[in-house]
Amino acid sequence: MTEKRIACIGAGYVGGPTMAVIAMKCPQYKVTVADISEARIAAWQTDDLPIYEPGLLEVVQAGRGRNLFFSTDIPGAIREADIVFVSVNTPTKTFGDGAGKAADLQYWERVAREILRVSTSPKIVVEKSTLPVKTAHIMETILNANNNGVKFEVISNPEFLAEGTAIQDLLDPDRVLIGSRETPSGLKARQEIVDIYANWVPRERILTSNVWSAELSKLAANAFLAQRISSINSISALCERTEANVKEVARAIGMDARIGPRFLNASVGFGGSCFKKDILNLVYICESYGLQEVARYWQAVLDINEYQEKRFVRAMIRGMFNTIVGKRIALFGFAFKADTSDTRESPAIYVARDLLEEQAHVVVTDPKALENARKDLAGYAENLEFVEDPYEAARGAHAVAIMTEWDVYRSLDWERIYRSMEKPAFLFDGRDIVDYKHVYDLGFNVYPLGSPAMKHF
Ligand SMILES: NC(=O)c1ccc[n+]([C@@H]2O[C@H](COP(=O)([O-])OP(=O)(O)OC[C@H]3O[C@@H](n4cnc5c(N)ncnc54)[C@H](O)[C@@H]3O)[C@@H](O)[C@H]2O)c1
């Protein structure tokens, strides 16, 4: 018997995997994921899923057609559900007041109004998307602006999964956070959501809080994670000038139990759909509460990220004798991190654009993200190629730049690559994954991130 009927509006990187895991772990629930995008819903119904995530297909296959359904019938999914998760996109606003900083809540509000329009029975509405603190208040105001007697409770249940490890993160989360109003009906709704996760998550890892803390915790978590990356990246610039090695520094500081070893890999910068937009949103919220110093503090995390991308390109131009016009440069990786096809805000986009503006000939290769890369660089017709095989991409190139830490790039035959390249051959490692001494001995001029360049001239 179906114990709960769950709908999820938004079948993207969050909605799809989270609901697939709930359906797999809770066969007694019926889970329907609905989206306005017909193409996305159609793809969820095949084995060629709209997103790549290790292990996702198996989880989808376990529930699909049994208790996991994908649909474009949004009103139908809402109407029959007791619980409606909303995981639509909340991008940075591009127009009007708050443009470039505030979250654009139009998609969210549209869903709230749709829920209000079609509902004939009470529902718990769960904020799964990342939203500005205090959004639940707006949602409650919209949802309760009805005179048909239907009651709604708004719960904040932000998603902490990381792309690339989404399934593992969902199956074995560090914590699940569920925030509600602390009224009797709010606490009852909170318990309903706790009961879902309690099917597989140990109770001590299911945290409950007030609704504002839950909303803010997600923004704060992303800001703290990004801050660690910017911190180590800022140190990487200093290492390159001082003959220190950022890996050694990261290891030394990471062994301090108060600091910890994770998120201390220097890189060409963080990407992904969330860090930048969520920090911009945090900055905007702080500014709107008059907290200018706090806003400036978090803005600096973004400034360092941009600085890191820019100085990577600058090092390429300077290293290659101050001109890259017409030079073939192979970008190894385009996804914003390994094990995902997602390229949103990938540093590779900015690096590729800067190189193209410098009139280099850019060749992009990536094991999973070439389709997205083509879309990201759609405005550039000339001097741009997309090649699946990294060896082919590097053939005849003056330089290889590693943009994504894909495992396949850790075990490449660098001798073979070196032989096929123009000389002098350059390797710019934006992810710090190559054995520098080895490739230097092969003949490469190597620019590791976070330690001085190793040149043969
Ligand atoms: N991607 C991540 O790693 C991640 C992690 C945690 C939280 N989040 C947050 O989760 C939210 C969703 O992120 P995502 O990466 O899944 O986005 P996404 O763009 O992949 O998916 C959003 C989906 O919502 C659909 N949609 C938009 N408006 C709709 C409407 N009115 N009705 C029905 N469907 C609609 C879109 O068609 C799209 O398929 C964002 O707020 C994001 O910040 C993302």
PDBQT file of the ligand as one rigid body, heavy atoms in Angstrom, charges set to zero:
ROOT
HETATM    1  N1  LIG A 501      23.405  21.115  -8.533  1.00  0.00    +0.000 N 
HETATM    2  C1  LIG A 501      23.793  20.927  -7.288  1.00  0.00    +0.000 C 
HETATM    3  O1  LIG A 501      24.830  20.315  -7.021  1.00  0.00    +0.000 OA
HETATM    4  C2  LIG A 501      22.962  21.444  -6.132  1.00  0.00    +0.000 A 
HETATM    5  C3  LIG A 501      23.247  20.985  -4.845  1.00  0.00    +0.000 A 
HETATM    6  C4  LIG A 501      22.467  21.440  -3.798  1.00  0.00    +0.000 A 
HETATM    7  C5  LIG A 501      21.456  22.353  -4.041  1.00  0.00    +0.000 A 
HETATM    8  N2  LIG A 501      21.211  22.821  -5.296  1.00  0.00    +0.000 N 
HETATM    9  C6  LIG A 501      20.107  23.756  -5.485  1.00  0.00    +0.000 C 
HETATM   10  O2  LIG A 501      18.979  23.040  -5.968  1.00  0.00    +0.000 OA
HETATM   11  C7  LIG A 501      18.220  23.825  -6.893  1.00  0.00    +0.000 C 
HETATM   12  C8  LIG A 501      18.100  23.109  -8.206  1.00  0.00    +0.000 C 
HETATM   13  O3  LIG A 501      19.396  22.925  -8.743  1.00  0.00    +0.000 OA
HETATM   14  P1  LIG A 501      19.676  21.960  -9.967  1.00  0.00    +0.000 P 
HETATM   15  O4  LIG A 501      21.149  21.918 -10.138  1.00  0.00    +0.000 OA
HETATM   16  O5  LIG A 501      18.904  20.699  -9.792  1.00  0.00    +0.000 OA
HETATM   17  O6  LIG A 501      19.013  22.833 -11.153  1.00  0.00    +0.000 OA
HETATM   18  P2  LIG A 501      18.638  22.333 -12.624  1.00  0.00    +0.000 P 
HETATM   19  O7  LIG A 501      18.650  23.556 -13.462  1.00  0.00    +0.000 OA
HETATM   20  O8  LIG A 501      19.464  21.157 -12.993  1.00  0.00    +0.000 OA
HETATM   21  O9  LIG A 501      17.138  21.810 -12.465  1.00  0.00    +0.000 OA
HETATM   22  C9  LIG A 501      16.047  22.634 -12.236  1.00  0.00    +0.000 C 
HETATM   23  C10 LIG A 501      14.862  22.083 -13.026  1.00  0.00    +0.000 C 
HETATM   24  O10 LIG A 501      13.692  22.826 -12.669  1.00  0.00    +0.000 OA
HETATM   25  C11 LIG A 501      12.877  22.911 -13.812  1.00  0.00    +0.000 C 
HETATM   26  N3  LIG A 501      11.900  23.991 -13.660  1.00  0.00    +0.000 N 
HETATM   27  C12 LIG A 501      12.117  25.328 -13.650  1.00  0.00    +0.000 A 
HETATM   28  N4  LIG A 501      10.960  25.989 -13.475  1.00  0.00    +0.000 NA
HETATM   29  C13 LIG A 501       9.989  25.059 -13.372  1.00  0.00    +0.000 A 
HETATM   30  C14 LIG A 501       8.584  25.114 -13.173  1.00  0.00    +0.000 A 
HETATM   31  N5  LIG A 501       7.956  26.294 -13.050  1.00  0.00    +0.000 N 
HETATM   32  N6  LIG A 501       7.895  23.962 -13.116  1.00  0.00    +0.000 NA
HETATM   33  C15 LIG A 501       8.535  22.779 -13.249  1.00  0.00    +0.000 A 
HETATM   34  N7  LIG A 501       9.863  22.644 -13.441  1.00  0.00    +0.000 NA
HETATM   35  C16 LIG A 501      10.587  23.777 -13.490  1.00  0.00    +0.000 A 
HETATM   36  C17 LIG A 501      13.856  23.128 -14.948  1.00  0.00    +0.000 C 
HETATM   37  O11 LIG A 501      13.270  22.773 -16.203  1.00  0.00    +0.000 OA
HETATM   38  C18 LIG A 501      15.010  22.196 -14.546  1.00  0.00    +0.000 C 
HETATM   39  O12 LIG A 501      14.908  20.925 -15.142  1.00  0.00    +0.000 OA
HETATM   40  C19 LIG A 501      18.944  25.166  -6.964  1.00  0.00    +0.000 C 
HETATM   41  O13 LIG A 501      18.354  26.036  -6.053  1.00  0.00    +0.000 OA
HETATM   42  C20 LIG A 501      20.338  24.831  -6.518  1.00  0.00    +0.000 C 
HETATM   43  O14 LIG A 501      20.983  25.942  -5.925  1.00  0.00    +0.000 OA
HETATM   44  C21 LIG A 501      21.936  22.357  -6.343  1.00  0.00    +0.000 A 
ENDROOT
TORSDOF 0
